[in-house]
Amino acid sequence: MSDRPDDAALDPVLKRRRRIARLASLGQRLGYLAFLVSIAVFAVGLATGFTDAVATTLVALLVAGSAVLAPAIVLHYAVRAADDEDRAAGDEATRGRATGGGHTGH
């Protein structure tokens, strides 16, 4: 990916990748927030006694946090890998032009 800000506005693939990156970032924030809240609920339950409501809330937060966080992490790494691949392809193309080489069609 290039550093020009207008590339994402022009290229639909880059535009979609930015949208997925924002979605992954939101998912990570929500997933980690669910884990943080579950720690707070656990602390409250530890201090006051574990009721069925505390246990149910803990399980729900941990399941929801995992369900949101796992795909968000995968999407984050997928976007990063695609950006790295684009960057490497751009570097190879630049080197090919600079040396007069490039793809030979073999």
VENKA-V479379 format. One line per field, one symbol per residue. psi: psi as a letter, one per 30 degrees, with the letter a starting at -180 (. if undefined). A space follows every 50 residues. Layout:
psi = ???
This chain:
psi = klfkffeefejfeeeeeeeeeeeeeeeeeeeeeeeeeeeeeeeeeeefkj leeeeeeeeeeeeeeeeeeeeeeeeeeeeeeeeeeeeeeeeeeeeeeefg bakfg.
